[in-house]
Amino acid sequence: MNQNISHLLINDQPEMTVTQLSLVQANKNSVRDWLANLSMLNLGDTARQLYTTLKELSLLQTDEQTRFELTELLRPSVHTIISSLTKHYFSQNFSLDQRAQRIATLVEEIRVYLIVIYDTISTNCNDKLQSQNFGLFNIKNKKNLLDLIALSSHRALTEMTGLLYELQSLYLTIPKGLWKKTHTLYQRASELHLTKVEIEDKTNPIIVMSNIKRAYSRMIIMGVSNTNKLRQSEIKAVYQSSILWADLIALDSIETPYHLFSTDLNQDQPPTYVTKKAGASTSMLYVNVQKLLQHFKNLMNQYPQYLHASEQKQFSTALKAHLVNNFSTPSERIHTRHPYSGKVDIAFGLLGIHYHLSNGKTFEDIINVHRDYLLTSDTEVKSLFGQVEYDIDIDFPGQGKSKKTDAVAEMSELYECEIVNISPGGYCLRWQGESPTTLRTGELVVICEPSDKVWHIGLIRWVKQIPIKVIEFGIEIISSRAKICGIRSAQRNDTIDSFKRAILLPEIQSLNRPATLITQAFAFHRNQRVIIRYGNEEIRAILNKEYLITQSFIQFEYTIEEDDLNSTKYEDQSTIDSNALVSPDDEVWKIL
């Protein structure tokens, strides 16, 4: 974590020691002309000049109205530079190289100086408001101060949300002081009855008119969305759509059964589930997300009502499911973690699981059909994905042949990780050095302790990055008894060439888990008739409801058809007789 960020956020108002800006005169006309001559193509030099000017402006000896006007002129260019700089490290490995780390740090500091400037304006204007008596003839001056407090507080909260998003996108620890400053800005505006004053913000591409309550609500949404369980593209989707959802949450000072989250405005802490709050406090704020939850449930419907086209474009089924689960009930740990010293071997993805559970066999040998099924075509991807934009994935490539080869090698490779702690449900692991692209939330893994000699199927639930190229991530163990297989649709026009990788998991009665089938994400759907194949054996089955949906796979409950287990003859869906179906039990294991 960048210590300079915490230093800037925690410290009191800076001492104004700068008498003039070094690169431009401190007036609006000069700043406009200077910005017009900056070259956005020369990214490094322009970023340096804007950074220097913001830093000096935060310490400039001037009145707060002038400071605000100059910062407003700089802000659109700063946002453009930030957007350009983030492309140098967004969607890369967690372990950024030295150049990418420097760029990420620069982006964070640029954003923090914007926050410091706006917070300084808000604080100084509030101090002036509280220290003066405004008579009848000074009402206009009082109104000007209130307007400036509202505008600067809104801008500070908006930039704070941007900073939080950038930190969450890199899975970094949130710096000290961020939440305390956020709460202070909202609390000040609330005491002055400014939270619902309409404020124009042309830098937001979705909604131009906003207010302090909406800006603070965006921070709340980002803070409680468990983004360490999401991928970068999903965190971006939540951030961009949070402005649409801000009016769907209510902030109250009195707790009711409808409140899911709470936050103490006097503490440097994010909102937490109300079940985890330390105790009652007069500074406690309670968050009702019932309307937001209903909207997320609506997004899961067959014909959802979108608030904006961006929701339809960016929201995958996995992300919708995550949001519904996250905003439904408090998530509590079932098992206690225990510190543990040891190592594990780990491989990633369906390909890695197939490779290691089969002792290195090819997919063709596993299902006894010789053809290259490893990667689906771009045409198949587009037909499966529809309107939703997904990360470029090695299983759904728009990539060159060399990248596909590298991806295959990466997924079949066996890595070694250090165990941080364990629980009956899984592991917390530590990765040091450069990480593979497949180390990401929602990814399947196969894991084995050297002393155990048993392969376990797991799921990466969360990821956290800590300094010096160290990544910690949580693995939930799904099963220790898995069967690898192939799966294809039972449609007449689907041939033996259409098999894709899959995994069969047995029922676990003690955990109330049904027998399930794991398939590639978005390749199959509920109520679909499929053929499962291992070697020369084939089984007909029907995919029932989704048991688990992630960014990389879907885990289905399924039912085996009793008749014609080795037949590939097509039968129309309408002819299925429920009496001809049997539950997936040990019979499937005997056959496979």
NORVENTA-V904884 format. One record per pair of residues at least 24 apart in sequence whose C-alpha atoms are under 7 Angstrom apart, sorted by sequence separation. I is the first residue (numbers start at 1). J is the second residue. D is the distance in whole Angstrom. If there is no record, write none. Layout:
BEGIN
<<I | J | D> <I | J | D>>
END
This chain:
BEGIN
<<125 | 149 | 6> <218 | 242 | 5> <262 | 286 | 4> <296 | 320 | 6> <456 | 480 | 4> <481 | 505 | 7> <559 | 583 | 5> <560 | 584 | 6> <82 | 107 | 6> <157 | 182 | 6> <218 | 243 | 6> <261 | 286 | 6> <262 | 287 | 6> <455 | 480 | 6> <481 | 506 | 7> <540 | 565 | 6> <559 | 584 | 6> <261 | 287 | 5> <479 | 505 | 7> <539 | 565 | 5> <558 | 584 | 7> <122 | 149 | 5> <259 | 286 | 6> <260 | 287 | 6> <296 | 323 | 7> <297 | 324 | 6> <538 | 565 | 6> <539 | 566 | 6> <50 | 78 | 7> <218 | 246 | 6> <259 | 287 | 5> <260 | 288 | 6> <296 | 324 | 6> <538 | 566 | 5> <217 | 246 | 5> <259 | 288 | 4> <260 | 289 | 7> <537 | 566 | 6> <122 | 152 | 6> <186 | 216 | 7> <258 | 288 | 6> <521 | 551 | 7> <121 | 152 | 6> <122 | 153 | 6> <253 | 284 | 6> <255 | 286 | 6> <293 | 324 | 6> <521 | 552 | 5> <21 | 53 | 7> <153 | 185 | 6> <214 | 246 | 5> <253 | 285 | 5> <254 | 286 | 7> <520 | 552 | 6> <521 | 553 | 4> <119 | 152 | 7> <214 | 247 | 6> <252 | 285 | 6> <253 | 286 | 6> <520 | 553 | 5> <521 | 554 | 5> <47 | 81 | 6> <118 | 152 | 5> <119 | 153 | 7> <251 | 285 | 6> <252 | 286 | 5> <293 | 327 | 6> <519 | 553 | 6> <520 | 554 | 6> <21 | 56 | 6> <118 | 153 | 7> <251 | 286 | 6> <252 | 287 | 7> <293 | 328 | 7> <518 | 553 | 7> <519 | 554 | 6> <251 | 287 | 5> <433 | 469 | 5> <518 | 554 | 6> <519 | 555 | 6> <118 | 155 | 7> <119 | 156 | 6> <250 | 287 | 6> <251 | 288 | 7> <432 | 469 | 6> <433 | 470 | 6> <518 | 555 | 4> <18 | 56 | 6> <118 | 156 | 5> <249 | 287 | 7> <250 | 288 | 5> <432 | 470 | 5> <517 | 555 | 6> <518 | 556 | 6> <150 | 189 | 7> <249 | 288 | 6> <250 | 289 | 7> <431 | 470 | 6> <432 | 471 | 6> <490 | 529 | 5> <516 | 555 | 6> <517 | 556 | 5> <20 | 60 | 7> <249 | 289 | 5> <430 | 470 | 7> <431 | 471 | 5> <489 | 529 | 6> <490 | 530 | 5> <516 | 556 | 5> <517 | 557 | 6> <18 | 59 | 5> <19 | 60 | 6> <115 | 156 | 5> <248 | 289 | 7> <430 | 471 | 6> <431 | 472 | 6> <489 | 530 | 4> <490 | 531 | 6> <516 | 557 | 5> <517 | 558 | 7> <17 | 59 | 6> <18 | 60 | 5> <19 | 61 | 6> <28 | 70 | 6> <249 | 291 | 7> <430 | 472 | 4> <488 | 530 | 6> <489 | 531 | 6> <515 | 557 | 6> <516 | 558 | 6> <16 | 59 | 4> <17 | 60 | 6> <18 | 61 | 6> <248 | 291 | 5> <249 | 292 | 6> <429 | 472 | 6> <430 | 473 | 7> <487 | 530 | 7> <488 | 531 | 5> <514 | 557 | 7> <15 | 59 | 7> <16 | 60 | 6> <17 | 61 | 7> <115 | 159 | 6> <150 | 194 | 6> <248 | 292 | 5> <428 | 472 | 7> <429 | 473 | 5> <487 | 531 | 6> <488 | 532 | 7> <14 | 59 | 7> <16 | 61 | 5> <115 | 160 | 7> <428 | 473 | 6> <429 | 474 | 6> <487 | 532 | 5> <428 | 474 | 5> <486 | 532 | 6> <487 | 533 | 6> <223 | 270 | 6> <224 | 271 | 6> <245 | 292 | 7> <427 | 474 | 6> <428 | 475 | 6> <485 | 532 | 7> <486 | 533 | 5> <111 | 159 | 7> <151 | 199 | 7> <223 | 271 | 7> <427 | 475 | 5> <485 | 533 | 6> <486 | 534 | 6> <426 | 475 | 5> <427 | 476 | 7> <485 | 534 | 5> <426 | 476 | 5> <220 | 271 | 7> <425 | 476 | 6> <426 | 477 | 5> <111 | 163 | 6> <425 | 477 | 6> <58 | 113 | 7> <108 | 163 | 6> <537 | 592 | 7> <64 | 121 | 6> <154 | 211 | 7> <158 | 215 | 6> <161 | 218 | 7> <171 | 228 | 6> <273 | 330 | 6> <355 | 412 | 6> <55 | 113 | 6> <58 | 116 | 7> <154 | 212 | 5> <157 | 215 | 6> <161 | 219 | 5> <534 | 592 | 6> <51 | 110 | 6> <54 | 113 | 6> <58 | 117 | 5> <157 | 216 | 6> <168 | 227 | 7> <352 | 411 | 5> <54 | 114 | 7> <351 | 411 | 6> <352 | 412 | 5> <154 | 215 | 6> <351 | 412 | 7> <349 | 411 | 6> <169 | 232 | 5> <244 | 307 | 7> <348 | 411 | 5> <347 | 411 | 6> <347 | 412 | 7> <169 | 235 | 6> <347 | 413 | 6> <347 | 414 | 5> <346 | 414 | 6> <347 | 415 | 6> <345 | 414 | 6> <346 | 415 | 5> <515 | 584 | 6> <241 | 311 | 7> <345 | 415 | 6> <346 | 416 | 6> <345 | 416 | 5> <316 | 388 | 6> <344 | 416 | 6> <345 | 417 | 6> <315 | 388 | 7> <343 | 416 | 7> <344 | 417 | 5> <165 | 239 | 7> <313 | 387 | 6> <314 | 388 | 6> <343 | 417 | 6> <344 | 418 | 7> <313 | 388 | 5> <314 | 389 | 6> <343 | 418 | 5> <344 | 419 | 7> <94 | 170 | 7> <312 | 388 | 7> <313 | 389 | 6> <342 | 418 | 6> <343 | 419 | 6> <237 | 314 | 6> <342 | 419 | 5> <237 | 315 | 7> <341 | 419 | 6> <492 | 570 | 5> <340 | 419 | 6> <341 | 420 | 7> <491 | 570 | 6> <340 | 420 | 6> <490 | 570 | 6> <184 | 265 | 7> <339 | 420 | 6> <340 | 421 | 5> <183 | 265 | 5> <339 | 421 | 4> <340 | 422 | 6> <338 | 421 | 5> <339 | 422 | 6> <337 | 421 | 6> <338 | 422 | 5> <234 | 319 | 7> <337 | 422 | 5> <338 | 423 | 6> <180 | 266 | 7> <337 | 423 | 5> <180 | 267 | 6> <336 | 423 | 6> <180 | 268 | 4> <335 | 423 | 6> <179 | 268 | 5> <180 | 269 | 7> <335 | 424 | 6> <179 | 269 | 6> <335 | 425 | 7> <348 | 438 | 6> <177 | 268 | 6> <179 | 270 | 6> <353 | 445 | 7> <353 | 446 | 5> <349 | 443 | 6> <350 | 444 | 7> <349 | 444 | 5> <348 | 444 | 6> <349 | 445 | 6> <348 | 445 | 4> <347 | 445 | 6> <348 | 446 | 6> <346 | 445 | 7> <347 | 446 | 5> <346 | 446 | 6> <347 | 447 | 7> <225 | 326 | 7> <346 | 447 | 4> <345 | 447 | 6> <346 | 448 | 7> <2 | 105 | 7> <344 | 447 | 7> <345 | 448 | 5> <5 | 109 | 6> <344 | 448 | 6> <345 | 449 | 6> <344 | 449 | 5> <343 | 449 | 7> <344 | 450 | 6> <5 | 112 | 7> <13 | 120 | 6> <442 | 550 | 5> <442 | 551 | 5> <443 | 552 | 6> <442 | 552 | 6> <367 | 485 | 7> <366 | 485 | 7> <367 | 486 | 6> <76 | 203 | 7> <373 | 500 | 7> <354 | 484 | 6> <385 | 522 | 7> <384 | 522 | 6> <384 | 523 | 7> <91 | 232 | 7> <350 | 501 | 7> <233 | 391 | 7> <10 | 176 | 7> <367 | 533 | 6> <10 | 177 | 5> <367 | 534 | 5> <368 | 535 | 5> <9 | 177 | 5> <366 | 534 | 6> <367 | 535 | 4> <368 | 536 | 6> <6 | 175 | 5> <9 | 178 | 6> <366 | 535 | 6> <367 | 536 | 7> <5 | 175 | 7> <6 | 176 | 5> <1 | 172 | 7> <6 | 177 | 6> <1 | 173 | 7> <231 | 440 | 7> <231 | 441 | 6> <230 | 441 | 6> <229 | 441 | 6> <318 | 549 | 5> <229 | 461 | 6> <318 | 550 | 5> <229 | 462 | 4> <318 | 551 | 6> <228 | 462 | 5> <229 | 463 | 7> <228 | 463 | 5> <228 | 464 | 7> <171 | 463 | 7> <172 | 464 | 6> <171 | 464 | 5> <172 | 465 | 5> <171 | 465 | 5> <172 | 466 | 6> <95 | 433 | 7> <95 | 434 | 5> <95 | 435 | 6> <94 | 435 | 6> <93 | 435 | 6> <93 | 436 | 7> <93 | 437 | 6> <95 | 469 | 5> <1 | 467 | 6>>
END
